[in-house]
Amino acid sequence: MSITEKIKCLIIGSGPAGYTAAVYAARANLAPVMYTGMQPGGQLTTTTEIDNFPGYPQGVTGQLMMDDLRKQAERFGADVRFGTVSEVNLDRRPFAVAIDGEHQVEAETLIIATGATAKYLGLPSEEKFKGYGVSACATCDGFFYRGKDVAVVGGGDTACEEAIYLAGLCRKVYMIVRRNVFRASKAMQERVFDAPNIEILWETQVKEVLGDKTVTGVLLATGDGEQKLSVDGFFLAIGHHPNSELFCRWLETDANGYIKTIPGSSKTKVEGVFACGDVQDPVYRQAVTAAGSGCMAAIDVERYLSGKKH
């Protein structure tokens, strides 16, 4: 790669983790440069209302919150740029990075904040109602369905956890399971079976999400044909895909592709490379935990660079 720009701290990806890292790195005088990726602000920009992020007592839209975080980072001097990292080389020092296959940079440190993408069924109606009744996070959006009927798609541990969480808020929770058995652990299955307001629809698939401006139901396919189910919310719990492919050659990942960090830090197995947010968090996947890990990453970078200087 021919190098055209030198960067002390390069942040790859935006969202709560990336923007928080940018705020802390800028305040530490690290002159951070961020490339936002194709979706500036990340997954949260597709969320209509966020009620569980500290500091917004009246709630806030995902887009507005990400705009606020970006402005805060820029206020302290972070250079936020639209663009996607298309290639990296972590064998050399400084690290070589290509942006959109064209612009070449070299970075003393990298903060990876590329997030994870929720898996969807691929239905056009699912996309239409995303943020208007369709969600991939019960902890984020379950509050809006208190006393209502909802459906959860999936049969693994995550689906069971989501259903149990929603059962504490909603009148009725339907679990739509493609097979005739759960993939979840026995302990999780028992918790689902013990919940009086969870009904399991075995050997059932979703054909369509129904509604007008918001979700009003789903069209299901069973062995007996098609049937409509009236629900107010539709939750996907069929997994997430961490956006880590670019880095897997050099970094250690778990079986699902989440980047492994040294416990209690954002450090990866490659010195000078740090990971934060959902790309390294298969457990919580919340905006506030992502922001916290972004703070950790920036502090780890500052200490790393300071240590090299001395």
Backbone bond lengths (Angstrom), bond angles and torsions (degrees), N, CA, C in turn:
res aa  C-N    CA-C-N  psi(-1)  N-CA   C-N-CA  omega(-1)  CA-C   N-CA-C  phi
1 M - - - 1.457 - - 1.534 109.95 -
2 S 1.312 117.67 135.07 1.460 119.72 171.31 1.519 108.04 -85.78
3 I 1.337 116.14 129.41 1.457 121.12 -172.36 1.519 109.92 -93.88
4 T 1.306 117.40 131.29 1.464 121.21 -178.71 1.520 112.78 -119.06
5 E 1.322 118.61 -11.57 1.463 120.21 -177.22 1.520 109.70 -150.35
6 K 1.321 116.24 137.70 1.458 121.99 178.18 1.530 108.92 -108.10
7 I 1.328 116.16 131.95 1.466 121.92 -176.42 1.525 108.92 -129.46
8 K 1.317 115.80 134.84 1.466 119.74 179.77 1.522 111.42 -76.17
9 C 1.330 116.78 -44.35 1.466 122.12 -178.26 1.522 108.53 -136.13
10 L 1.320 116.70 111.44 1.461 121.91 179.90 1.521 109.17 -105.44
11 I 1.329 116.90 124.58 1.463 123.15 178.30 1.520 107.90 -105.80
12 I 1.327 115.79 122.63 1.463 121.08 -178.13 1.526 108.48 -105.16
13 G 1.327 116.59 110.84 1.463 121.18 -179.55 1.509 111.58 102.98
14 S 1.321 115.06 148.51 1.466 120.78 -179.63 1.524 109.15 -111.16
15 G 1.312 118.62 -148.03 1.456 120.11 -173.44 1.515 110.46 89.51
16 P 1.330 118.36 -179.65 1.470 121.51 -176.45 1.527 113.21 -57.52
17 A 1.341 117.06 -38.97 1.466 120.13 -179.11 1.523 111.00 -67.90
18 G 1.332 116.44 -51.93 1.456 120.63 -177.47 1.517 112.66 -63.53
19 Y 1.330 116.96 -45.58 1.466 119.86 -178.92 1.524 112.02 -66.31
20 T 1.330 117.81 -39.52 1.462 119.93 178.10 1.522 110.14 -65.70
21 A 1.333 116.57 -41.18 1.467 119.83 175.37 1.524 110.26 -58.80
22 A 1.325 116.67 -40.17 1.467 121.10 179.94 1.525 111.42 -64.81
23 V 1.340 117.07 -40.99 1.466 120.98 178.13 1.530 110.00 -59.74
24 Y 1.321 116.65 -51.09 1.469 121.04 -177.06 1.528 111.88 -67.91
25 A 1.325 116.51 -39.78 1.461 119.33 -179.69 1.529 111.11 -67.92
26 A 1.315 116.99 -38.97 1.462 120.56 178.55 1.525 111.04 -65.61
27 R 1.330 116.58 -42.09 1.461 120.35 178.94 1.528 111.97 -67.35
28 A 1.331 116.58 -22.54 1.468 120.59 176.48 1.532 111.78 -89.13
29 N 1.320 116.09 8.54 1.469 122.46 176.69 1.535 112.35 64.78
30 L 1.339 116.06 36.69 1.459 120.64 -179.83 1.533 112.38 -94.78
31 A 1.333 117.23 1.01 1.472 122.30 179.51 1.527 111.79 48.11
32 P 1.339 117.76 55.34 1.464 119.44 -175.89 1.528 112.85 -68.48
33 V 1.314 114.91 143.75 1.466 122.00 172.26 1.523 106.79 -115.00
34 M 1.321 117.00 129.39 1.460 121.91 178.68 1.518 110.33 -115.67
35 Y 1.335 115.93 133.80 1.458 121.10 167.06 1.524 107.23 -106.43
36 T 1.340 115.81 122.98 1.463 121.51 -166.58 1.520 114.37 -75.21
37 G 1.345 117.58 -22.29 1.453 119.43 -169.85 1.521 110.03 84.43
38 M 1.323 115.97 -179.03 1.462 120.59 -175.36 1.517 113.25 -71.09
39 Q 1.329 117.37 -19.05 1.462 120.83 -178.27 1.528 108.65 -124.22
40 P 1.342 117.96 82.93 1.463 119.69 -179.58 1.526 110.80 -55.28
41 G 1.317 115.76 127.48 1.459 119.90 -176.76 1.509 113.53 95.99
42 G 1.351 116.74 -14.56 1.452 120.10 175.31 1.521 114.48 72.04
43 Q 1.340 115.24 -158.82 1.470 122.29 -174.32 1.522 113.36 -58.08
44 L 1.341 116.39 -32.61 1.469 118.93 -174.47 1.524 113.07 -62.81
45 T 1.329 116.96 -22.49 1.466 118.98 -179.23 1.527 111.37 -68.76
46 T 1.334 117.82 -12.70 1.466 120.42 176.99 1.526 111.46 -94.85
47 T 1.336 116.81 0.78 1.465 121.56 -179.85 1.523 109.52 -95.06
48 T 1.309 116.21 130.68 1.465 118.74 -177.67 1.523 111.63 -74.02
49 E 1.324 118.54 -57.37 1.468 121.82 -176.62 1.518 110.81 -121.82
50 I 1.335 116.01 133.10 1.466 122.36 174.18 1.520 107.45 -118.03
51 D 1.320 116.16 118.40 1.465 121.05 -177.64 1.523 113.06 -110.59
52 N 1.332 117.41 -7.57 1.466 118.96 -171.25 1.518 113.93 -114.25
53 F 1.333 117.65 18.52 1.458 119.98 174.73 1.526 108.57 -98.97
54 P 1.328 118.44 124.85 1.473 120.90 -176.31 1.526 112.26 -56.32
55 G 1.319 114.98 140.46 1.456 120.41 175.26 1.512 114.86 99.94
56 Y 1.324 117.78 -2.97 1.462 121.81 177.87 1.529 108.59 -122.73
57 P 1.340 117.49 78.33 1.476 119.85 -173.60 1.520 113.59 -62.65
58 Q 1.320 118.14 -25.96 1.461 121.20 179.68 1.524 112.10 -97.63
59 G 1.334 116.73 5.84 1.459 120.12 -175.64 1.519 110.28 82.15
60 V 1.321 116.43 169.97 1.460 121.39 -177.87 1.526 108.12 -159.74
61 T 1.318 117.22 151.93 1.459 119.34 174.11 1.530 108.82 -77.11
62 G 1.314 115.55 153.83 1.453 119.36 178.67 1.513 112.14 -60.43
63 Q 1.328 116.98 -39.99 1.462 121.06 -179.48 1.521 111.43 -63.34
64 L 1.345 116.50 -43.85 1.464 120.04 -178.80 1.522 110.76 -66.48
65 M 1.330 116.96 -41.27 1.459 119.23 -179.76 1.523 110.72 -63.51
66 M 1.320 117.82 -41.37 1.460 120.29 178.50 1.530 111.48 -67.38
67 D 1.343 116.78 -35.03 1.467 119.82 175.29 1.526 110.44 -63.62
68 D 1.335 116.04 -40.80 1.470 120.38 178.53 1.526 110.77 -62.64
69 L 1.323 116.68 -44.20 1.458 120.32 -179.56 1.530 111.31 -65.38
70 R 1.318 116.08 -39.72 1.472 119.15 178.05 1.531 110.76 -62.89
71 K 1.333 116.14 -46.13 1.468 119.73 -179.58 1.526 111.30 -62.39
72 Q 1.324 116.29 -37.53 1.457 120.58 178.81 1.527 110.37 -64.69
73 A 1.324 116.74 -43.47 1.462 120.53 178.30 1.527 110.64 -63.42
74 E 1.326 116.49 -43.20 1.470 120.36 -179.72 1.522 111.69 -67.65
75 R 1.305 116.60 -32.67 1.470 120.92 178.59 1.533 111.34 -57.68
76 F 1.338 116.49 -34.22 1.459 120.36 -178.92 1.527 112.92 -93.09
77 G 1.333 116.13 2.90 1.458 119.62 173.58 1.504 116.22 106.07
78 A 1.330 118.69 6.82 1.466 119.92 176.39 1.531 109.62 -66.67
79 D 1.308 116.50 138.74 1.462 122.58 179.67 1.531 107.59 -96.80
80 V 1.332 116.21 98.42 1.462 121.72 -176.97 1.525 108.75 -95.62
81 R 1.328 115.80 120.52 1.458 121.26 -175.76 1.526 110.64 -124.24
82 F 1.311 115.91 143.87 1.459 120.65 173.56 1.521 107.85 -81.95
83 G 1.320 116.20 128.05 1.456 120.33 178.90 1.515 109.82 165.70
84 T 1.315 115.62 161.81 1.454 121.41 -177.51 1.522 110.05 -121.83
85 V 1.317 116.27 131.88 1.464 120.55 175.84 1.527 108.21 -71.89
86 S 1.312 116.17 123.90 1.467 120.74 -175.37 1.522 112.74 -107.16
87 E 1.333 117.53 -17.01 1.465 120.28 -178.37 1.516 109.67 -159.11
88 V 1.319 117.15 142.71 1.463 121.48 174.29 1.522 109.24 -134.79
89 N 1.332 115.14 154.36 1.461 121.67 172.30 1.521 106.69 -133.85
90 L 1.346 115.69 106.62 1.452 120.38 -178.14 1.525 111.76 -96.96
91 D 1.344 116.83 7.08 1.464 120.62 177.15 1.521 111.12 -79.19
92 R 1.307 116.27 -26.93 1.461 120.01 -174.93 1.526 110.82 -104.04
93 R 1.311 116.20 161.13 1.466 122.32 175.88 1.518 108.41 -126.23
94 P 1.330 118.72 132.65 1.466 126.49 -11.58 1.532 111.08 -61.12
95 F 1.334 115.19 167.48 1.458 120.52 -177.94 1.527 110.36 -69.42
96 A 1.317 115.92 138.22 1.458 120.80 178.61 1.523 109.93 -96.74
97 V 1.327 115.52 132.10 1.470 121.21 -176.15 1.524 109.37 -136.76
98 A 1.332 115.94 135.18 1.466 121.14 175.81 1.525 108.78 -109.18
99 I 1.325 115.71 136.71 1.462 122.41 179.19 1.518 108.65 -108.66
100 D 1.342 116.24 122.61 1.468 122.42 178.57 1.528 111.86 53.53
101 G 1.334 116.79 29.17 1.455 120.99 177.24 1.511 114.54 71.93
102 E 1.341 117.20 6.50 1.466 119.61 -173.95 1.529 112.06 -127.64
103 H 1.322 116.73 -66.99 1.460 121.46 -174.07 1.531 109.94 -71.58
104 Q 1.329 117.23 129.95 1.457 122.36 -177.87 1.527 110.15 -109.12
105 V 1.318 116.13 133.83 1.461 120.19 176.44 1.525 109.02 -134.70
106 E 1.347 115.29 161.10 1.449 119.75 169.57 1.523 107.28 -124.99
107 A 1.325 115.99 137.91 1.459 121.57 -172.61 1.522 110.20 -126.12
108 E 1.346 115.37 134.09 1.464 119.94 175.46 1.518 110.79 -68.82
109 T 1.340 116.19 -36.70 1.463 120.79 179.21 1.518 109.63 -138.09
110 L 1.333 115.86 152.26 1.464 122.19 176.42 1.524 109.57 -123.60
111 I 1.326 115.82 135.72 1.459 121.45 167.41 1.525 106.98 -114.14
112 I 1.323 116.05 115.10 1.467 121.29 -179.15 1.523 108.54 -92.48
113 A 1.326 116.00 116.96 1.468 122.26 -178.90 1.521 108.95 -134.80
114 T 1.325 115.10 47.31 1.468 121.06 -172.21 1.524 114.03 -83.91
115 G 1.335 117.65 -5.38 1.459 121.14 171.90 1.525 114.37 73.88
116 A 1.300 114.76 -170.42 1.460 123.16 177.12 1.524 108.01 -136.68
117 T 1.301 115.89 145.10 1.461 121.32 -177.17 1.521 109.76 -104.99
118 A 1.319 116.09 126.17 1.466 119.74 177.63 1.522 109.76 -66.62
119 K 1.328 115.50 141.33 1.463 120.32 177.39 1.524 109.67 -84.01
120 Y 1.320 115.70 133.43 1.465 122.13 178.47 1.532 109.69 -118.06
121 L 1.297 115.94 169.62 1.463 120.86 -178.49 1.521 112.18 -77.30
122 G 1.320 116.63 -20.26 1.457 120.20 179.82 1.510 114.61 90.36
123 L 1.335 117.42 19.25 1.463 121.38 179.06 1.530 110.27 -86.17
124 P 1.336 118.87 136.86 1.467 120.52 176.82 1.532 112.24 -57.50
125 S 1.333 117.32 -37.99 1.461 120.57 -179.18 1.526 111.33 -68.47
126 E 1.316 116.03 -29.67 1.461 121.43 177.04 1.530 109.42 -63.37
127 E 1.319 116.00 -43.76 1.466 121.51 178.07 1.524 110.87 -66.30
128 K 1.317 115.92 -39.02 1.470 121.10 -178.90 1.516 112.09 -60.39
129 F 1.340 117.50 -38.85 1.460 121.31 -174.84 1.534 113.33 -101.67
130 K 1.321 116.55 12.58 1.462 119.77 178.27 1.532 108.93 -62.53
131 G 1.328 116.29 120.14 1.463 120.36 -176.10 1.522 112.92 89.57
132 Y 1.337 116.64 -6.12 1.471 121.59 179.84 1.531 110.04 -127.49
133 G 1.314 114.31 41.67 1.457 119.81 -178.97 1.509 112.90 123.93
134 V 1.330 117.13 -20.58 1.459 122.08 175.64 1.519 108.63 -103.34
135 S 1.325 116.71 127.59 1.462 121.61 -177.06 1.522 109.80 -144.06
136 A 1.339 115.35 154.72 1.464 120.57 174.30 1.527 110.59 -115.97
137 C 1.353 116.18 20.20 1.468 119.40 -178.38 1.527 110.14 -149.70
138 A 1.330 116.14 101.94 1.469 120.18 179.79 1.520 111.73 -66.68
139 T 1.339 117.08 -38.24 1.460 120.26 179.68 1.518 110.89 -62.90
140 C 1.342 116.13 -35.08 1.466 120.52 -179.94 1.529 111.88 -73.26
141 D 1.325 116.65 -44.34 1.458 120.47 -166.18 1.532 115.59 -117.56
142 G 1.333 117.34 -5.15 1.458 119.50 -176.95 1.515 114.26 -59.03
143 F 1.330 116.24 -32.69 1.465 122.22 -178.61 1.527 112.05 -54.19
144 F 1.335 117.05 -33.60 1.469 121.30 -176.31 1.530 112.64 -73.36
145 Y 1.334 116.94 -6.80 1.459 120.33 -176.04 1.526 112.12 -117.76
146 R 1.312 115.70 25.54 1.467 119.76 177.34 1.521 110.65 -58.28
147 G 1.334 115.90 128.79 1.455 121.11 178.58 1.512 114.56 74.76
148 K 1.321 117.92 8.22 1.463 121.63 -178.91 1.521 110.90 -111.19
149 D 1.326 116.14 176.32 1.457 122.43 178.75 1.523 109.68 -101.42
150 V 1.331 116.31 135.23 1.462 120.46 -178.95 1.525 110.04 -136.86
151 A 1.325 115.18 164.80 1.465 121.75 176.10 1.516 109.16 -123.81
152 V 1.327 115.80 143.70 1.465 122.48 176.23 1.521 107.85 -122.85
153 V 1.325 116.88 129.10 1.460 121.12 178.84 1.520 109.34 -101.10
154 G 1.328 116.76 127.87 1.453 120.83 177.33 1.510 111.63 139.31
155 G 1.335 115.70 160.90 1.455 119.44 -178.54 1.512 114.24 -134.55
156 G 1.348 116.70 11.51 1.453 120.77 -179.36 1.519 112.26 -98.43
157 D 1.315 115.76 -170.85 1.464 121.04 179.98 1.521 112.15 -58.35
158 T 1.333 116.39 -42.77 1.465 120.00 -178.97 1.517 111.07 -61.19
159 A 1.329 117.19 -44.32 1.462 121.03 179.87 1.525 110.44 -62.34
160 C 1.315 116.45 -41.97 1.470 119.83 178.93 1.522 111.33 -64.78
161 E 1.323 116.71 -42.30 1.467 120.60 177.76 1.529 110.97 -61.08
162 E 1.339 115.34 -44.54 1.467 119.76 -179.98 1.537 110.40 -63.14
163 A 1.330 116.37 -44.07 1.466 120.62 -178.95 1.524 111.19 -63.31
164 I 1.324 116.59 -42.10 1.469 120.48 179.87 1.528 110.50 -65.59
165 Y 1.321 116.33 -41.41 1.467 120.10 177.57 1.538 110.02 -61.12
166 L 1.319 116.06 -46.98 1.467 120.51 -178.67 1.528 111.83 -66.96
167 A 1.331 116.56 -31.48 1.468 120.29 179.94 1.523 111.49 -62.21
168 G 1.320 116.80 -25.71 1.458 120.72 177.17 1.512 113.56 -78.22
169 L 1.333 116.38 -9.81 1.469 121.12 -177.90 1.524 112.55 -116.98
170 C 1.308 116.35 -36.22 1.462 121.66 -168.80 1.534 112.15 -98.19
171 R 1.329 114.36 160.53 1.463 120.16 177.22 1.520 110.25 -70.66
172 K 1.342 116.02 -43.15 1.460 120.84 -175.86 1.524 109.23 -145.28
173 V 1.328 116.47 136.95 1.459 122.19 176.71 1.524 108.27 -123.53
174 Y 1.321 116.09 120.39 1.460 121.30 175.23 1.534 107.92 -99.39
175 M 1.316 116.68 126.91 1.465 120.65 173.34 1.518 108.44 -99.13
176 I 1.314 116.66 120.58 1.458 122.11 -179.39 1.526 107.79 -99.76
177 V 1.328 115.41 110.95 1.464 121.38 -173.08 1.531 108.91 -118.57
178 R 1.310 115.43 124.60 1.473 120.48 -175.28 1.524 112.11 -66.36
179 R 1.327 117.22 -36.55 1.468 121.63 -177.87 1.530 109.66 -95.22
180 N 1.340 115.60 -172.99 1.470 119.23 177.86 1.527 111.51 -104.83
181 V 1.326 115.21 12.70 1.468 121.31 176.21 1.528 108.54 -143.19
182 F 1.334 116.11 159.29 1.459 121.72 172.25 1.529 109.96 -82.36
183 R 1.326 116.26 152.90 1.460 121.73 167.35 1.526 110.64 -93.67
184 A 1.323 116.62 -8.59 1.461 122.50 -175.82 1.522 111.62 -69.31
185 S 1.334 115.23 162.72 1.461 121.07 176.67 1.529 109.82 -64.55
186 K 1.333 115.97 157.75 1.460 121.10 -179.79 1.523 111.70 -57.95
187 A 1.326 116.06 -40.08 1.464 119.99 -178.57 1.526 110.95 -62.29
188 M 1.356 116.54 -42.43 1.464 120.10 179.83 1.525 110.19 -68.62
189 Q 1.316 117.01 -38.73 1.466 120.15 179.07 1.527 110.90 -60.68
190 E 1.308 116.48 -43.62 1.464 120.82 -178.62 1.530 111.26 -62.66
191 R 1.310 116.30 -37.83 1.469 119.52 178.16 1.526 111.12 -64.88
192 V 1.330 115.23 -37.98 1.472 119.07 177.09 1.522 110.41 -66.69
193 F 1.327 117.36 -46.86 1.455 121.29 -178.81 1.531 111.95 -62.74
194 D 1.339 116.80 -29.29 1.466 121.32 -178.94 1.528 113.17 -80.44
195 A 1.327 117.26 -13.53 1.472 120.04 -178.05 1.531 109.06 -81.88
196 P 1.329 118.17 118.40 1.464 120.44 -174.14 1.524 114.56 -68.02
197 N 1.349 117.29 -22.35 1.472 118.58 -176.59 1.530 112.95 -105.01
198 I 1.348 117.14 17.19 1.465 120.55 172.62 1.524 108.66 -105.27
199 E 1.323 115.67 125.65 1.469 121.36 176.14 1.524 108.59 -116.03
200 I 1.313 116.40 129.99 1.464 121.16 -176.93 1.524 109.75 -99.57
201 L 1.318 115.63 127.33 1.466 121.96 177.76 1.528 107.08 -106.07
202 W 1.343 115.85 95.72 1.453 121.36 -176.58 1.527 111.54 -74.84
203 E 1.317 115.94 155.27 1.470 123.06 175.19 1.530 111.04 47.12
204 T 1.309 113.23 51.85 1.472 121.05 -176.24 1.525 109.53 -132.37
205 Q 1.316 115.70 139.64 1.461 120.59 177.49 1.522 110.35 -126.63
206 V 1.324 115.79 152.75 1.466 121.26 179.67 1.522 109.19 -90.04
207 K 1.319 116.09 123.95 1.467 121.37 177.49 1.526 111.79 -91.63
208 E 1.359 115.29 -36.37 1.463 119.67 -175.49 1.516 110.01 -160.57
209 V 1.328 115.44 148.73 1.460 121.27 170.61 1.521 106.99 -96.65
210 L 1.321 116.35 130.40 1.465 121.14 -173.58 1.528 110.88 -106.46
211 G 1.313 115.78 150.94 1.456 119.80 176.46 1.507 111.76 161.71
212 D 1.334 114.46 -178.67 1.460 121.82 176.02 1.528 107.59 -115.17
213 K 1.341 116.13 -88.25 1.463 119.04 173.99 1.521 111.22 -88.19
214 T 1.328 115.84 -28.09 1.459 121.74 176.49 1.523 108.80 -134.19
215 V 1.315 116.27 170.24 1.459 121.65 -178.64 1.527 110.98 -66.40
216 T 1.323 115.71 134.36 1.476 120.79 175.13 1.528 111.53 -121.72
217 G 1.337 116.49 -12.04 1.461 118.59 -179.65 1.512 111.96 175.59
218 V 1.327 115.27 -176.46 1.463 121.22 176.37 1.529 108.92 -136.66
219 L 1.314 115.09 149.83 1.452 121.49 174.60 1.523 107.53 -99.42
220 L 1.325 115.88 122.08 1.454 121.71 -174.09 1.526 111.50 -109.96
221 A 1.328 115.65 150.66 1.459 121.75 174.32 1.522 108.29 -116.40
222 T 1.322 115.90 124.92 1.461 121.41 178.10 1.526 108.74 -127.82
223 G 1.319 115.84 -179.21 1.464 119.50 177.51 1.507 112.58 -64.43
224 D 1.328 116.73 -20.06 1.469 121.38 -179.60 1.521 113.17 -94.80
225 G 1.335 117.12 2.91 1.457 120.15 -178.17 1.518 111.60 117.73
226 E 1.321 115.63 -156.10 1.463 120.87 -178.19 1.519 110.90 -101.64
227 Q 1.331 115.58 149.00 1.462 120.33 175.18 1.515 109.73 -150.44
228 K 1.331 115.03 151.89 1.464 120.52 178.06 1.517 109.97 -96.85
229 L 1.315 115.34 141.56 1.457 122.09 177.68 1.516 107.95 -124.38
230 S 1.320 117.17 123.71 1.469 121.03 -179.85 1.524 110.61 -82.66
231 V 1.325 116.56 119.77 1.467 122.67 175.64 1.524 108.71 -143.51
232 D 1.324 115.19 158.87 1.472 120.94 178.83 1.519 111.83 -99.29
233 G 1.339 116.45 -21.39 1.452 120.75 -179.14 1.514 110.80 -138.77
234 F 1.347 115.79 147.52 1.461 121.93 -176.77 1.524 107.88 -131.30
235 F 1.343 116.46 113.00 1.463 121.58 -173.87 1.532 110.96 -110.58
236 L 1.331 115.38 128.13 1.457 121.77 175.69 1.521 108.84 -91.19
237 A 1.312 116.93 130.43 1.464 121.42 177.96 1.518 108.60 -140.07
238 I 1.336 114.86 53.78 1.463 120.50 -177.35 1.526 110.61 -112.17
239 G 1.334 116.34 17.82 1.455 120.44 172.69 1.516 114.47 110.42
240 H 1.329 114.41 169.21 1.462 123.21 176.22 1.520 108.73 -126.12
241 H 1.313 114.86 155.34 1.464 120.51 177.60 1.524 108.13 -118.76
242 P 1.348 118.42 109.78 1.469 119.93 179.26 1.525 110.75 -68.94
243 N 1.321 116.49 137.58 1.460 121.40 -177.11 1.534 109.48 -86.66
244 S 1.321 114.01 71.81 1.466 120.10 -172.38 1.526 113.64 -120.06
245 E 1.323 117.76 3.98 1.470 120.95 -171.69 1.526 113.44 -55.29
246 L 1.340 116.13 -39.13 1.463 120.20 -177.29 1.522 112.82 -59.92
247 F 1.337 116.01 -25.91 1.458 120.27 -168.95 1.532 113.64 -109.44
248 C 1.330 117.03 -5.57 1.469 120.52 -171.96 1.525 113.29 -63.17
249 R 1.299 116.78 -26.10 1.464 119.87 -179.95 1.528 111.28 -63.44
250 W 1.324 116.54 -31.54 1.462 120.52 -174.42 1.532 113.43 -108.52
251 L 1.318 117.09 -30.27 1.459 120.28 -172.91 1.517 111.38 -102.85
252 E 1.309 115.70 153.44 1.459 120.71 177.90 1.529 108.98 -82.57
253 T 1.331 116.26 133.91 1.460 120.92 178.39 1.527 108.89 -128.54
254 D 1.349 114.81 162.71 1.465 117.81 175.60 1.527 109.14 -84.08
255 A 1.311 116.01 -174.47 1.468 120.77 -175.01 1.522 112.74 -61.80
256 N 1.336 116.97 -24.01 1.470 120.93 -178.83 1.517 113.17 -99.13
257 G 1.327 117.56 1.19 1.463 120.54 176.37 1.518 115.25 98.08
258 Y 1.330 118.35 2.04 1.467 119.91 177.47 1.528 109.56 -72.70
259 I 1.319 117.23 133.96 1.458 121.45 -178.98 1.522 109.65 -68.85
260 K 1.317 115.95 131.49 1.462 120.57 178.93 1.529 109.62 -86.27
261 T 1.314 115.86 132.45 1.453 121.40 175.31 1.523 109.24 -116.51
262 I 1.321 115.60 156.91 1.459 120.35 177.63 1.518 108.03 -65.91
263 P 1.330 119.23 125.97 1.469 121.82 -176.20 1.534 112.31 -50.06
264 G 1.341 114.49 133.95 1.461 120.21 179.73 1.514 113.67 83.15
265 S 1.330 116.90 8.54 1.465 120.54 -179.77 1.525 109.66 -150.88
266 S 1.327 114.60 178.29 1.466 119.91 174.66 1.526 110.84 -105.05
267 K 1.315 117.73 7.72 1.463 122.11 -175.58 1.530 111.32 -71.44
268 T 1.328 115.46 137.33 1.462 121.23 173.50 1.528 108.64 -98.79
269 K 1.314 116.62 -176.19 1.467 120.14 -179.77 1.528 112.19 -71.99
270 V 1.343 117.40 -15.02 1.462 121.45 177.23 1.526 108.73 -98.07
271 E 1.303 116.34 119.67 1.463 121.25 -179.56 1.524 110.33 -59.51
272 G 1.326 115.70 129.85 1.463 120.41 -179.89 1.514 114.07 93.33
273 V 1.338 117.34 -4.82 1.467 121.66 177.40 1.523 108.74 -113.67
274 F 1.330 116.05 128.34 1.456 122.58 -174.82 1.528 108.61 -127.38
275 A 1.318 117.04 150.02 1.472 121.02 -179.31 1.520 109.59 -130.93
276 C 1.315 116.17 141.77 1.467 120.78 -179.12 1.525 110.10 -147.53
277 G 1.322 115.85 162.33 1.461 120.66 178.29 1.515 112.51 79.46
278 D 1.312 115.69 -159.96 1.463 121.67 -170.41 1.526 113.89 -67.17
279 V 1.317 118.59 -18.95 1.469 119.78 -179.86 1.525 111.17 -68.00
280 Q 1.351 116.85 -17.64 1.461 119.96 177.90 1.526 112.38 -124.64
281 D 1.342 116.39 13.09 1.469 120.01 -176.42 1.527 110.75 -126.91
282 P 1.334 118.08 93.84 1.457 120.47 178.61 1.529 113.46 -83.00
283 V 1.331 117.26 -1.66 1.467 120.53 -170.84 1.529 112.77 -103.32
284 Y 1.339 118.08 -57.44 1.470 120.47 -169.81 1.528 113.61 -93.82
285 R 1.321 117.36 -50.42 1.468 123.03 176.34 1.527 112.45 51.09
286 Q 1.321 116.52 48.04 1.459 121.77 177.36 1.529 109.55 -114.19
287 A 1.329 115.79 153.88 1.469 119.48 179.46 1.522 111.35 -60.04
288 V 1.330 116.82 -40.35 1.461 119.62 -175.53 1.527 111.23 -71.48
289 T 1.332 118.24 -36.09 1.466 119.56 177.25 1.527 110.40 -72.13
290 A 1.333 116.68 -34.29 1.469 120.02 176.19 1.527 109.97 -63.71
291 A 1.330 116.28 -44.19 1.464 120.23 178.82 1.532 110.53 -60.78
292 G 1.321 116.30 -43.14 1.455 120.23 178.81 1.519 112.16 -60.67
293 S 1.325 116.70 -41.47 1.464 119.36 -179.72 1.526 111.27 -72.13
294 G 1.352 117.23 -27.49 1.467 120.42 173.77 1.518 111.34 -65.08
295 C 1.328 116.08 -40.07 1.463 121.63 174.30 1.532 109.82 -59.34
296 M 1.341 116.85 -47.38 1.465 121.61 179.65 1.528 110.66 -57.64
297 A 1.335 116.79 -43.88 1.463 120.94 -177.12 1.523 111.40 -62.19
298 A 1.332 116.68 -44.80 1.467 119.71 -179.25 1.527 111.32 -64.75
299 I 1.326 116.74 -40.56 1.461 120.52 177.97 1.527 110.28 -65.74
300 D 1.335 117.01 -40.70 1.465 120.79 177.62 1.528 111.00 -62.44
301 V 1.333 117.11 -39.35 1.467 121.27 178.28 1.525 109.99 -64.41
302 E 1.327 116.05 -46.40 1.480 119.52 -178.52 1.524 110.81 -60.05
303 R 1.315 116.55 -43.52 1.477 121.04 -179.75 1.530 110.84 -67.84
304 Y 1.322 116.11 -37.24 1.463 120.55 178.82 1.531 110.46 -63.79
305 L 1.340 116.56 -47.90 1.458 120.72 -179.13 1.528 111.26 -67.53
306 S 1.332 115.96 -37.65 1.459 120.22 177.85 1.528 111.19 -63.88
307 G 1.344 115.05 -40.39 1.455 119.68 178.70 1.521 112.18 -65.34
308 K 1.328 117.20 -38.11 1.461 121.08 177.94 1.527 111.22 -64.89
309 K 1.344 115.22 -37.04 1.467 120.77 -177.85 1.528 110.79 -64.51
310 H 1.348 115.11 -34.06 1.460 119.50 -176.21 1.533 111.79 -101.52
